[in-house]
């Protein structure tokens, strides 16, 4: 009656991986976040982030939990393990307390990082090049106090 298009002509937009999710400043979220698109945290998250794209923790952002993604820019505070397949950037003024695993790492001089750093381009490439199993080398477990 109000629409000349039939139901078969109506398009439904699916969420695209390029869409970014934002947790705004002043927002506190408790729980884990999983995202196929970019995610930016400017508020507080009490939980883990698992993302298949880029994770950005803004200068006012606080994450008490683990962070995982393809790439990450950290400008705020993270307490937990960070696992990034490609480039991890620790920007000036950030505070990271926990271990990091990254393919590439860039740390600005005024960034604060306390923990261990593990850099791997590809687990398959490393085990093939060294002839040793990575499973034998990665037997230690990490526990972050206060998370």
C-alpha positions in Angstrom: 0.0 0.0 0.0 2.7 2.5 1.0 5.6 0.8 -0.8 5.6 -0.1 -4.5 8.4 -2.6 -4.0 7.4 -6.3 -3.4 8.9 -8.2 -0.6 11.3 -9.9 -2.9 12.7 -6.6 -4.1 13.3 -5.3 -0.6 17.0 -5.4 0.3 18.2 -6.3 3.8 21.6 -4.9 4.6 23.9 -7.3 6.5 26.5 -5.9 8.8 29.7 -5.4 6.9 33.1 -6.2 8.4 34.2 -2.7 7.7 31.7 -1.2 10.2 33.3 -0.1 13.4 31.8 -0.6 16.9 32.5 2.1 19.5 32.2 1.9 23.3 32.0 5.6 24.1 33.7 7.5 26.9 31.7 7.3 30.1 30.4 3.9 29.2 31.2 0.8 31.4 30.7 -2.6 29.9 31.1 -5.9 31.8 31.5 -9.0 29.6 33.3 -10.3 26.6 33.1 -8.7 23.2 33.4 -10.6 19.9 33.5 -8.6 16.6 34.1 -9.2 12.9 34.7 -5.5 12.3 36.9 -2.8 13.8 36.2 -1.9 17.4 37.2 1.2 19.4 37.0 1.4 23.2 36.9 4.9 24.7 35.1 3.8 27.8 35.7 1.0 30.3 35.5 -2.7 29.5 35.7 -5.4 32.3 36.2 -8.4 30.0 37.9 -9.7 26.9 37.9 -8.5 23.3 38.2 -10.9 20.4 38.2 -9.2 17.0 39.0 -10.3 13.5 39.9 -6.8 12.4 41.5 -3.8 14.2 41.2 -2.9 17.9 41.7 0.6 19.1 41.9 1.5 22.8 41.4 5.3 22.9 43.3 7.6 25.3 40.5 7.4 27.8 39.8 3.7 27.2 40.4 1.1 29.9 40.3 -2.7 29.4 40.7 -5.1 32.2 40.9 -8.3 30.2 42.6 -9.9 27.2 42.7 -8.3 23.8 42.9 -10.2 20.5 42.8 -9.0 16.9 44.4 -8.6 13.5 45.9 -5.2 14.4 45.7 -3.0 17.5 46.5 0.6 18.5 46.7 1.1 22.3 46.5 4.7 23.6 44.7 4.0 26.9 45.2 1.4 29.6 45.1 -2.4 29.2 45.6 -4.9 32.0 45.8 -8.4 30.3 47.3 -10.3 27.5 47.3 -8.7 24.0 47.5 -11.0 21.0 47.8 -9.4 17.6 48.5 -11.2 14.3 50.0 -8.2 12.5 51.0 -4.8 13.9 50.6 -3.8 17.5 51.2 0.0 18.2 51.7 1.2 21.8 51.1 4.9 21.5 52.5 7.6 23.7 50.9 7.8 27.2 49.5 4.3 27.1 49.7 1.9 30.0 50.0 -1.9 29.3 50.3 -4.4 32.1 50.5 -7.9 30.7 52.2 -10.0 28.1 52.0 -9.2 24.4 52.1 -11.4 21.3 52.5 -9.7 18.0 53.8 -10.1 14.5 55.2 -6.6 14.5 55.5 -4.1 17.4 55.9 -0.3 17.5 56.3 1.4 20.8 56.5 5.2 21.2 59.0 6.5 23.7 56.4 7.7 26.3 54.4 4.4 26.3 54.5 2.3 29.4 54.7 -1.5 29.0 55.2 -4.0 31.8 55.3 -7.7 30.7 56.8 -10.1 28.3 56.9 -9.6 24.5 56.6 -12.5 22.1 57.0 -11.7 18.4 55.9 -14.3 15.8 55.2 -13.6 12.1 53.6 -17.0 11.7 53.6 -20.0 13.9 53.7 -22.4 10.9 56.7 -20.6 9.4 58.6 -20.6 12.7 58.2 -24.3 13.3 59.1 -25.1 9.7 62.2 -22.9 9.8 63.6 -24.1 13.1 62.7 -27.7 12.8 61.3 -27.6 16.3 57.8 -27.8 17.4 56.3 -24.5 18.8 54.1 -26.6 21.1 57.3 -27.7 22.9 58.4 -24.1 23.3 55.1 -22.6 24.3 54.3 -24.6 27.4 54.3 -21.7 29.8 51.0 -20.2 30.9 50.4 -16.6 31.8 48.3 -15.4 34.8 47.6 -11.7 35.1 47.0 -10.7 38.7 44.2 -8.2 39.4 42.3 -8.9 36.1 
